[in-house]
Amino acid sequence: MRNIINPGMLMIEMCETLENMVRIIKENGLEASIAFPTGHIVDCAFTVAFNPIFNPLLEASREATNTRIKESGINVRLCDVGAAILEVMESYEVEINGKVFQVKSVRNLNGHSIAPYQVHAGKSVPIVKVCTQLSVYNKYLGKGYVREGLECSHYMKNFDAAPVPLRLPRAKQLLGMINKHFSTLAFCQCNLDSIGTKKLL
């Protein structure tokens, strides 16, 4: 994908290109779905910048990831891993239009473990130091914090949700198709369209 992505490329083009690269030709529900027919998944990402001004930001992210791997191990406290990540990440600076900005960790994003059909499972790995009192967050208010705001881009069934009786036949049919094709993995509107759910929505 790194060689395919270009400035001005639409997100939908990137998604469709990637899915077409990994799609198993014969589609038959979860047994032949996008890339993960047994539910054993990978949750990873990479950042691309076309302006070299952002290279220090990319390097900070790479170095923080390598630090997390290096610091992890048996009996290591997750808060200590987070502190090491924070120290590396915030040691970097980016200069934009003559003004220098310190790189900040996003304080309410975490690494996490994964399990079959479960993107977020078990333990979370912080990317900041969280061992001290909760009041430490006060000085970071409004900086390096994710807020929900834009429209929802993808959906997942709650892994631990109890079954809910559905009264509408179309709702039952839609849930059945979601269970068959996605189970508790993430999906978006385009994925629903591709399995023929338009008439049910």
C-alpha positions as CSV (number, residue, x, y, z in Angstrom):
1,M,0.0,0.0,0.0
2,R,2.9,2.4,0.7
3,N,3.7,2.4,-3.1
4,I,0.0,2.9,-4.0
5,I,-1.1,5.7,-1.7
6,N,-0.7,9.2,-3.3
7,P,-1.8,12.7,-2.3
8,G,-5.4,13.3,-3.3
9,M,-6.3,9.7,-3.3
10,L,-9.8,9.1,-1.9
11,M,-10.1,7.0,1.3
12,I,-12.6,4.7,-0.5
13,E,-10.1,4.1,-3.2
14,M,-7.5,3.0,-0.6
15,C,-9.9,0.8,1.2
16,E,-11.2,-0.9,-2.0
17,T,-7.6,-1.4,-3.3
18,L,-6.5,-3.0,0.0
19,E,-9.6,-5.2,0.2
20,N,-9.2,-6.4,-3.3
21,M,-5.6,-7.3,-2.6
22,V,-6.5,-9.6,0.3
23,R,-9.9,-10.8,-0.7
24,I,-10.2,-14.6,-1.1
25,I,-11.8,-15.2,-4.5
26,K,-14.5,-17.6,-3.4
27,E,-16.6,-15.8,-0.8
28,N,-18.6,-18.0,1.6
29,G,-19.2,-16.1,4.8
30,L,-16.6,-16.3,7.5
31,E,-15.0,-19.4,6.0
32,A,-13.8,-17.2,3.1
33,S,-14.0,-13.7,4.2
34,I,-11.6,-10.8,4.0
35,A,-8.2,-12.2,5.1
36,F,-9.2,-13.7,8.4
37,P,-11.4,-16.8,7.9
38,T,-10.6,-18.2,11.4
39,G,-10.9,-14.9,13.3
40,H,-7.2,-14.7,14.1
41,I,-6.6,-11.0,13.3
42,V,-3.9,-8.4,13.2
43,D,-4.5,-4.8,14.3
44,C,-1.8,-2.6,13.0
45,A,-1.3,0.6,11.1
46,F,1.4,2.8,9.5
47,T,1.6,6.5,8.8
48,V,2.5,8.1,5.5
49,A,3.5,11.7,5.1
50,F,4.3,13.3,1.7
51,N,5.9,16.4,3.2
52,P,9.4,15.8,4.7
53,I,8.6,18.4,7.4
54,F,6.7,15.6,9.2
55,N,9.6,13.1,9.2
56,P,10.5,13.7,12.8
57,L,6.9,12.9,13.7
58,L,7.1,9.6,11.9
59,E,10.4,8.8,13.5
60,A,9.0,9.5,16.9
61,S,6.2,7.1,16.3
62,R,8.6,4.4,15.0
63,E,11.0,4.9,17.9
64,A,8.2,4.8,20.5
65,T,6.9,1.5,19.0
66,N,10.3,0.0,19.1
67,T,10.7,1.1,22.7
68,R,7.4,-0.5,23.6
69,I,8.6,-3.8,22.2
70,K,12.0,-3.5,23.9
71,E,10.5,-2.7,27.3
72,S,7.8,-5.4,27.3
73,G,8.3,-8.7,29.0
74,I,7.2,-11.0,31.8
75,N,6.4,-9.2,35.0
76,V,6.9,-5.8,33.5
77,R,4.3,-3.3,34.7
78,L,2.3,-1.8,31.9
79,C,2.5,1.6,33.4
80,D,6.3,1.4,33.2
81,V,6.0,0.5,29.5
82,G,3.7,3.5,29.0
83,A,6.2,5.8,30.8
84,A,9.0,4.7,28.5
85,I,6.8,5.3,25.4
86,L,5.9,8.8,26.7
87,E,9.6,9.7,27.3
88,V,10.6,8.7,23.8
89,M,7.7,10.2,22.0
90,E,7.8,13.6,23.7
91,S,11.6,13.9,23.2
92,Y,10.9,14.8,19.6
93,E,10.0,18.1,18.0
94,V,8.6,19.2,14.7
95,E,9.2,22.6,13.1
96,I,6.4,23.9,11.0
97,N,6.6,27.4,9.4
98,G,9.4,28.4,11.7
99,K,7.6,27.4,14.8
100,V,8.8,24.4,16.9
101,F,6.2,22.0,18.4
102,Q,6.9,19.3,20.9
103,V,5.4,15.9,19.8
104,K,2.7,14.8,22.2
105,S,1.4,11.4,23.0
106,V,-2.4,11.0,22.6
107,R,-3.3,10.3,26.2
108,N,-6.6,8.4,25.7
109,L,-5.3,6.0,23.1
110,N,-3.8,2.7,24.2
111,G,-2.2,-0.4,22.7
112,H,-4.2,-3.5,23.5
113,S,-4.2,-7.3,23.3
114,I,-6.3,-9.1,20.6
115,A,-8.1,-12.5,20.5
116,P,-9.9,-14.5,17.9
117,Y,-12.8,-12.4,16.6
118,Q,-12.0,-9.7,19.2
119,V,-10.0,-6.6,18.2
120,H,-9.9,-5.2,21.7
121,A,-9.3,-7.9,24.3
122,G,-7.7,-8.3,27.7
123,K,-5.1,-5.8,28.7
124,S,-4.5,-2.3,27.5
125,V,-1.0,-0.8,27.1
126,P,-0.9,2.9,27.9
127,I,1.3,5.2,25.9
128,V,1.7,7.6,28.8
129,K,2.8,7.3,32.4
130,V,-0.3,6.4,34.5
131,C,1.3,5.1,37.7
132,T,0.9,8.4,39.6
133,Q,-2.3,9.9,41.0
134,L,-5.2,10.6,38.5
135,S,-4.7,14.3,39.0
136,V,-1.7,14.1,36.7
137,Y,-4.1,14.3,33.8
138,N,-5.2,17.8,34.7
139,K,-2.2,19.6,33.3
140,Y,-2.7,17.8,30.0
141,L,-6.3,18.8,29.5
142,G,-6.9,19.9,25.9
143,K,-3.6,18.6,24.6
144,G,-3.0,15.2,23.0
145,Y,-6.6,13.9,23.6
146,V,-9.0,12.3,21.1
147,R,-12.6,13.4,21.1
148,E,-15.4,11.8,19.2
149,G,-17.0,14.1,16.8
150,L,-17.0,13.0,13.2
151,E,-19.5,10.5,11.8
152,C,-19.0,6.8,12.6
153,S,-16.9,5.1,10.0
154,H,-17.2,1.4,11.1
155,Y,-19.1,-0.8,13.4
156,M,-18.6,-4.0,15.5
157,K,-20.9,-6.2,17.5
158,N,-20.2,-6.0,21.2
159,F,-18.2,-9.2,21.9
160,D,-19.8,-9.7,25.4
161,A,-23.3,-8.5,24.5
162,A,-26.2,-10.9,25.5
163,P,-28.6,-11.9,22.7
164,V,-31.5,-9.5,22.2
165,P,-34.7,-10.8,20.7
166,L,-35.5,-8.9,17.5
167,R,-39.1,-8.4,16.5
168,L,-38.7,-7.1,12.9
169,P,-38.0,-9.8,10.3
170,R,-35.7,-7.5,8.4
171,A,-33.7,-6.8,11.6
172,K,-33.3,-10.5,12.2
173,Q,-32.2,-11.1,8.6
174,L,-29.7,-8.2,8.8
175,L,-28.2,-9.5,12.0
176,G,-28.0,-13.0,10.5
177,M,-26.0,-11.6,7.6
178,I,-23.7,-9.7,9.9
179,N,-23.1,-12.8,12.0
180,K,-22.4,-14.9,9.0
181,H,-20.0,-12.5,7.2
182,F,-18.4,-10.5,10.1
183,S,-19.2,-12.1,13.5
184,T,-17.6,-9.6,15.9
185,L,-15.0,-8.2,13.5
186,A,-15.3,-4.6,12.3
187,F,-17.3,-3.7,9.1
188,C,-18.4,-0.6,7.4
189,Q,-21.3,0.5,5.2
190,C,-19.5,-0.5,2.0
191,N,-19.1,-4.0,3.5
192,L,-22.8,-4.3,4.2
193,D,-23.5,-3.1,0.6
194,S,-21.2,-5.8,-0.8
195,I,-23.2,-8.6,0.9
196,G,-26.5,-7.3,-0.4
197,T,-28.1,-5.7,2.7
198,K,-29.3,-2.5,1.0
199,K,-32.9,-3.8,0.9
200,L,-32.7,-4.4,4.7
201,L,-31.5,-0.9,5.7
